[in-house]
Structure formats: C-alpha cells, structure tokens
Amino acid sequence: MQNINLNLLRTLQVLLEESHVSRTAERLCVTQSAVSRQLTQLRELFGDPLLIREGNRLLPTPKAQQLKGKVDKILASCQGLLDEPCFSPQHWAGPMILASSDYVAQYILPDIVELVQQQAPGANISYRLWSPEYLSHLADLDIQLVSTMLPQIPEGLCGAHIGSDYPVCAMRGQHPLANQPSLSLQQLAAYPHMRVSAGGDKDSFVERELKAQGLNRNVQFSVPFFSAAFQTLVRTDMLMVLPEHIARNMQAWFDITFKPLPIPKPEHSYWLVWHPRYENDPAHRWFREQVLTVMRGSMYSI
C-alpha cells in the first residue's frame, strides 16, 4: 500500500459512481487512457479487478463495493482539511495574549477589552508587560500580539503601523527649568534623569548625542512603569525623555510640562507586531484588527 495516492482514490471514487471510463475522464478532466492506466494501477494495488466490463458498463466487484464507503470517507476527510471554518467572534473563546507597556495597560487596554467583549463575549484576553529583549525570542513565547516602539518591523516578523511622534523632555511644573523658553545641552546634562525601561527604546539616543558633545547624562532612576515614573517626576527635579504624546496626555493627570530637546531626535514609530505563524489565523486577524482600531483612535494614543 506504500504506492497509494489520493489521485488514485479519487479516480476509483468517480469510476464507482459513473461505471463508465469516458464519463469518469470527463469529470476528472483527464484523458480516457489516463483513467484506464489508473484503473490498472488500482487493480494491481488491491489485487482485484474492481470493475468488470458488461457492454458499455463497468460493474463493481464485491471488493469494489466494500471499498466505496471507505474511499468516500477518506476523501471527505481530506476535503475537510482544506475547508477553513468560518470564524465567528460571537462564538470565539480565545485565548489571546497581548503585550505592551503599563501606559497602554492603564489608558488604552480597557477600550480594547470593551470593544472585543461587545463582539466576542467569551474572549479570554491576557496582558503581559513587554520588554525589548523579548523581541528576538517572540517565536518561542506564548505572546500573540505586541504593541511597541520600533524603527521598523524586524525581519521575520509581521506588523502594522499605529503612528509616529517625537521625544521631548518632561519635568515637574515647578522645576527650575520649567519657565525657561528652551533647554540647552548643558541644562539637559546638568540635571539627573529617570527613564522608563519597559516597551521600546525611548531615550538611548540622548547618551549618544551628549557624548558626541563631550557631555554625560546621569540616569538616577529606572523603572518599567510609567505611573511610578510620573509619580516620581512630580516630586523631584529629575528630567525624563519620553514620547510627546504620552507627555501631553499626562498633563491632564500630573503637574508636568515638557520642552523640545536641544539635540537631534529620532522619529518614534509605534507598531503592532506578531509572529508569521499567526498571520493567517482568522481569530488572530480579527483580534489584531480590533486592537489596531482602538490604538489608532484612542485619545491616549498617537
């Protein structure tokens, strides 16, 4: 049986249905001689004539009649492999794991969950705090979707662009530099800094630019949470370099101000990223469309 293939079984199925070589050839879009050759192979394979000519008809042998039900079942199962089930959010139960910063978790995630649950009440969503070093290991993680800041989509991954902005320097409203019309390089380097370590690379360019000018930055506080960073920022004279849209949005909650940087600054691009194994999954496709809709439209996003 090592030489059996689906083409032979399909030919046998149609021969048993039509009991006629020419009609079988017509249905299969092959020549009559091709059908005859395959019938010869089938007879050798099963050790039975399978179909006996009677005038213009082919009559099945008892062996062929026994095979018919099995062949129909096998080919129906094979067809089932190719039939993609219709995805229904209403009946989807997840799970789905999304990763990003605590800023997204606090200000954008509730809108995502609300939108998803309206359409998929059984969805099971989990959230993870994202760290940049996870990116090279995404294939081995159970995280299906990531929202992060990157210059571009890394090779070997899939993604969708959310938006872009630029970094600024934030400080408390009563900071000694708060009323200055602009910041100088010396002022940027003179005060201690804090940084948010989770998410994408928001501020390493500051060290590079200051070093090129013979200056250094003193990072005194590093934390993975934006909420803790802002709570600390308003109580100290530390500076924080971060995306402008976050600084602007946080002015509604914290007494802070922000100023343009006195150094060349990169454009920050924000992406949804996923591993290619999820690219064609109907549930993943639907979920990332909902996430992208919220992230592009949220007042707390770009």
N, C-alpha and C positions, 0 to 999 in steps of 0.2 A: 504493500500500500504506500510505499515511500514515493511513488511517482504520481499520486493523485493530485489534482489541482481543481480549483473552483470552476475553471472553464469547462473541464470535462463534466463536472456535476451539473453545470447549467445546461450543457448540451443534452445530457441524459434527461434532465427535467423536462425540457421542451419536446424531446422525442417522445417521451411517455405521454405528454399532453396532446401532441399533434398526430402521433402514429404515422408520420409521413416525413421523408427526408427533405423534400423540396420546401414544404411549408416550414419545417424547422430551420432550414437555411435562410429562408426569407425573414423569419422572426429574429434570428441571430445576426442578420446582415453579413453572412458569410456565404461561400460557395457550397453547392451540394457535395462536391468532392471533399471539402474540409469537414463537413458533417459526417460523411462516410468514413473518413480517416479517424475521426474522433470516436465513432461507434466501434471501429475495430479495436482502438485502444481500450475502450470501456469493456469490451468482451474479454480482452486479454487480462485486464485488471481484475475483473470479478469472476473469471473462469466460467462464463455463462454466455450464451448467445444474446440474452436480454430481449431482443426484438426479432420475431420471425416474420418473414415476408409472406403475406397472403394477398395475392393480386396486387392492388395498388396500396394495400395497407401493411402496417407493421404491427404485429400482435405481441404484447408483452408476455414474457415467460413468467412463471411463478416467482422466480428470483427478482425479476424487474418489478413486479407488483409489490414485493416485500420492500424493495429499495425506495420506492416512490415516496412514501411517507417520511422516511429518514432524510432523503435528499431535499424534500420541501422544507423540512425543519431546519436542516443545516444552512440552506441558502437564505431562509428567512432570518436566522440568527445573524448571518454575515451582513445582511442588509441593515439589520438593526444597529450594527457597529457604525454605519455611515449616516444614520438618521440622527441629526442633532436634536435633542429635546428642546422644546420651546421654553425659554426662560420666563418665569412669572415672578416678579418681585413680591406679589401678594402671598405666594406660597414659599418664598425663599426663607431659609432659616440660618443662613450664614454657615460658619463664622467668617469674619473678616477682621484682619489686624492692620491698623493704621498707625504710623509712627511720625512724630514731628516734635516741635518744641513745646514747652509748657505754655508759651504765649498762645499757640494755636489751640492747645487743650482748653485753656481758660476762656478765650474770646471767640473762637470760631467753631470748635468741636460741637458745642451744644446745638448750633444751627444745622450742622451736618447730621447729627443724630435725629433731630426733629424731622428734617426732610426725608431721611431714609425710613424712619419709622412710619411716617404717613403713608408711604407706598409699600413698605415691606415690614409689617408689624412684628414678624417673627425673626427679624435680623438679629444676629449676635455679633456685636462690634466690640473689639478690644483696642485699647490705645497704649502705645509704648512711647517712652521718651527716646528720641532719636539722638544718636551720637555719630559724628562724621566718620569715625573709624569703622562703623558698621557697613559702609557703602561697598567696600571691596569684598564683603562676606555676604552680600544680600542673597546670593544663590543658596546659601546654607542656612539662612534664617527663616523663621516662620512668619515674617512680616511681609504682607502682600502689597502694601502701598505706603509710600513715603512722601512727605512734603518737606522739602528742604531747599536751601540756597546753594546753587552751584553755578560755575561759569557756563557750563553746558552739560548735556546729558552724557554720562560716561559711556565709552564704547562697550557694547554688550548689554546695555540696559535700554528700556523703553521709557518714554516720558512725555509730558505735556506741559507747556509753558503757562505759568499763572500770571506773572507780571514782573516788573523791574522797578527798582528805585536806587538811591544812592545813600551812602553812610553820612551821618552827621555826628557832632559831638554834643552829648547831653550832660546837663548838670542841674543841681537844685536851683530853685528860683532865687534864693538868697546867696548864691555862690559869689565870691569876689569877682568873677569874670562875667557874671550874668548881665551886667549893664554895659559891657564892652561891645562896641559895634561889630568887632570881628576878633578872631583869635590869631595869635602869632605862633610861629613854630616854637619859640621859647616858652610861651604860656602853655602850649599843648604838652610840652615835655616837663614843665616845672611841677605840675600837679600830679598826684598819684591817680592811677586809673583802676577801673574794675572792668571785668569782661564776663559775658555770658558764654559758657563753654559748650552748651548743648546746641544742636542744629548745625548750620553751615559755618564756614569760616567768615566771620563778620569783620574782623579787625586786625588780622596779622599783617596787613599791608602797612599799618601805622608804624610798626617797628622797622620795617624795611625803608620806608620813606624818611623817618627820623634818623636812622643810622646813616643813610646816604648824606645827611646834612651834619653828621658828627654829633647827633643827639641821641638820647636813650629815653625809653618810656618805662616807668615803674608801675607794673601791674601788681597792686597790693591785695586785690580780692577777685577771686574767680569762683563762679557759681553756675550750675546748669539751669537755674530758674530765673526767668525774667521778673517774676513777682518779688523774689528775695532781692534781686539786683536793684529794682526801683525803690523798695523799702529802705535799702541801704543808701542809695544815691541821695535821697532827700534828707538824710541825717549826717552826711559827710561832705567834704569838699572834693571828693573823688570825681573824675570825669569818666564818661562811658561812651565809646564809639559804637553806634548801632544803626540799623536801617531807619531811614527817615520816617517811613510810615508808622513804625512802632513808636518812635519818639513823639510824633504828632498825636497819635491816638492816646497815648498815655498821659498827655497833658490834661485830659478830662478827669483823670483819677489821681494824679500826683502833681505837686507843685514843682514842675521842672520846666526848663527851657532848653533850647538847642541852637547850635550855630554851625555854619558851614566850616568844613575843615580847611586849614591853610596848606594842605598837601594834595597832590593828585590822588583822586579817589576812584576806585573801580565801580562799575555798574554792578549792582546786586540783581541777579536773576533768580526767580523762585520757580520751582518745578514740582510736579507730581512725578514720581519715579517708581517703576515696578520692573520686576524681572520678566524676561521674554516668555517664560513658561505660563504666565498669566495673560499674555496679550490677547488670546482668542477665547478666553473663558467668558461665557455670557454673564455670569454673576459678577465677575471682576470688572468687566467692561461697564456694566450698569452702575456698579458702586462707584467706580472712579469718575464716571460722568456726573454723579450727584455731588461728589466731593469737589470736583472742578467747578461746578456751577456755584456752589457756596463760596469757595475760595476766591473766585473771580468777582463775586458780587458783594461780599461782606464789607461792612464799613470798617472793619478792623484789618482788612487785607490790603493789598496794593491799591 
